[in-house]
Amino acid sequence: MNNELLTSIENQTLAHFRHFSSLFTNFPSTFVVSALQIAHFMQNKPNFRKAQMNVSRVSTVDYEKKTLGQRGKNKPNSNPIQTQSNPIKANKMPKQTQTNPKQTQSVVSLPNLFWPQSLSKFFLFFTFLCPGYNLTMQTWTIQKLLNWMTEHFTGKGIDSPRLSAELLLSHVLAMERIELYTRFDKPVAKDQLDRLHDLVNRAGRNEPICYLTGKTEFYSLQLELNPDCMIPRPETELLVERAIEFLRAPTVRNSPMRNMTRTEDVSNGARTGTQFVCDLCTGCGCIAVAIAKNFPDARIIATDISDAALNVAAQNIEKYQLKDRITLLCGDLFEPLVPRLDVDKFDLIVCNPPYVSAAEYEKLEKNVKDYEPKLALFAGDDGLDIYRRIIDKVDAFLKPDAALMLEIGYAQGPVIKELLEQAGAFAEIKIEKDFHDNDRIATARKMSS
Ligand SMILES: C[S@@+](CC[C@H](N)C(=O)[O-])C[C@H]1O[C@@H](n2cnc3c(N)ncnc32)[C@H](O)[C@@H]1O
């Protein structure tokens, strides 16, 4: 009953303002500005709880549910379809922990009865997205912009709206995110507002934030990125983790205590000397760079069929000064390695290939389908094309005791295990789940000899 009453009052008030809105152009700008400020105050109640979520763990499951229609405005049905899917989170944000910003405004909020939410929303028309936003007497400070963008992104259904706002603003102001909170009252210059205006509009049309800022974070590394490369996902960090563990652990052959677990006998038979690693389908080079940074004895060949993606990988390799340890080769899977087969066999081959099926591809969210390269996502009718080709050829490129590690879709475990078993080259085959209990990593150890 109370809710009905409130809604009716809101609607009536809104109707009145709609009626009089045409007069606003004749009002002195100070009136409009004051009204805007009140409207801002009423809506500047950032949803701190939401903003505090650890977006580094924006999950595959979230993506898969979203992608397959559980959430979001394109919801095609209310039952999640349990098929294979790619762990793709379109607006995946870098690992960040958000602090709870202090509200500097001390004004006590008016009850909704007197200043209904819908009315304050109505004023948004006059704010930042309005073409004349910079003509009002509004001074856009960092705090105001953050609050406004958060509200705007929330309304647009953009993931992690507060973080998205912070990333765009810190990008435009060339500041660290943390600095935004120490300079809340700093006015933002007109040229910066203009740039932000454009980016906010593009983000509102689902363009991934990482592409707008041209960077992303992966395995605690700041990487360059552009739409020629798929955005690295947090799940892929698990593949890197396992790869590094494998390289640090002893080989079965070297181990004097073959029956003990790998962690127990690390000191006795650890791999020695240079370890040769191949990263197939490297994209922006995230896996290769993360392994090289964390395992100094690794020499890596990273391949991709996309020259454009390799250009980005080259920038990341240069940025982390890894040119002498990572070689980039362009071509179809193993093809660029064939001429070197006599010399180049690997201790470890890692790969996060495309693995989205035809049916899944059609259901991808707009921010994935419209912006990330199809070449990086789609892998034939059942999403297994690239796995079949890799598993068919990989044996020739692995040393005895070497390992193949593949990222896989959340329900692809059984079928990948079967493909690996059928290959007949592997002694140990393991499917590992990710932090959301979905199949994520397939590891296969080549037989000793
Ligand atoms: C899922 S993305 C992975 C990118 C990066 N490794 C990561 O983990 O974020 C797959 C990559 O495979 C590349 N690719 C697709 N088909 C390929 C093929 N036949 N041979 C080599 N690379 C291929 C794409 O260009 C894309 O960069």
PDBQT file of the ligand as one rigid body, heavy atoms in Angstrom, charges set to zero:
ROOT
HETATM    1  C1  LIG A 501      41.132 -17.808 -26.976  1.00  0.00    +0.000 C 
HETATM    2  S1  LIG A 501      42.328 -16.744 -27.727  1.00  0.00    +0.000 S 
HETATM    3  C2  LIG A 501      43.621 -16.906 -26.528  1.00  0.00    +0.000 C 
HETATM    4  C3  LIG A 501      44.537 -15.734 -26.472  1.00  0.00    +0.000 C 
HETATM    5  C4  LIG A 501      45.488 -15.757 -25.271  1.00  0.00    +0.000 C 
HETATM    6  N1  LIG A 501      46.369 -16.906 -25.321  1.00  0.00    +0.000 N 
HETATM    7  C5  LIG A 501      44.701 -15.760 -23.980  1.00  0.00    +0.000 C 
HETATM    8  O1  LIG A 501      44.776 -16.754 -23.257  1.00  0.00    +0.000 OA
HETATM    9  O2  LIG A 501      44.034 -14.776 -23.678  1.00  0.00    +0.000 OA
HETATM   10  C6  LIG A 501      42.809 -17.760 -29.072  1.00  0.00    +0.000 C 
HETATM   11  C7  LIG A 501      43.898 -17.228 -29.996  1.00  0.00    +0.000 C 
HETATM   12  O3  LIG A 501      44.124 -18.243 -30.969  1.00  0.00    +0.000 OA
HETATM   13  C8  LIG A 501      44.406 -17.653 -32.209  1.00  0.00    +0.000 C 
HETATM   14  N2  LIG A 501      44.100 -18.680 -33.235  1.00  0.00    +0.000 N 
HETATM   15  C9  LIG A 501      42.901 -19.040 -33.724  1.00  0.00    +0.000 A 
HETATM   16  N3  LIG A 501      43.050 -20.027 -34.625  1.00  0.00    +0.000 NA
HETATM   17  C10 LIG A 501      44.372 -20.300 -34.701  1.00  0.00    +0.000 A 
HETATM   18  C11 LIG A 501      45.147 -21.232 -35.439  1.00  0.00    +0.000 A 
HETATM   19  N4  LIG A 501      44.581 -22.076 -36.297  1.00  0.00    +0.000 N 
HETATM   20  N5  LIG A 501      46.475 -21.228 -35.270  1.00  0.00    +0.000 NA
HETATM   21  C12 LIG A 501      47.072 -20.379 -34.398  1.00  0.00    +0.000 A 
HETATM   22  N6  LIG A 501      46.389 -19.483 -33.675  1.00  0.00    +0.000 NA
HETATM   23  C13 LIG A 501      45.045 -19.447 -33.800  1.00  0.00    +0.000 A 
HETATM   24  C14 LIG A 501      43.554 -16.426 -32.248  1.00  0.00    +0.000 C 
HETATM   25  O4  LIG A 501      44.082 -15.478 -33.140  1.00  0.00    +0.000 OA
HETATM   26  C15 LIG A 501      43.589 -15.984 -30.779  1.00  0.00    +0.000 C 
HETATM   27  O5  LIG A 501      44.601 -15.039 -30.588  1.00  0.00    +0.000 OA
ENDROOT
TORSDOF 0
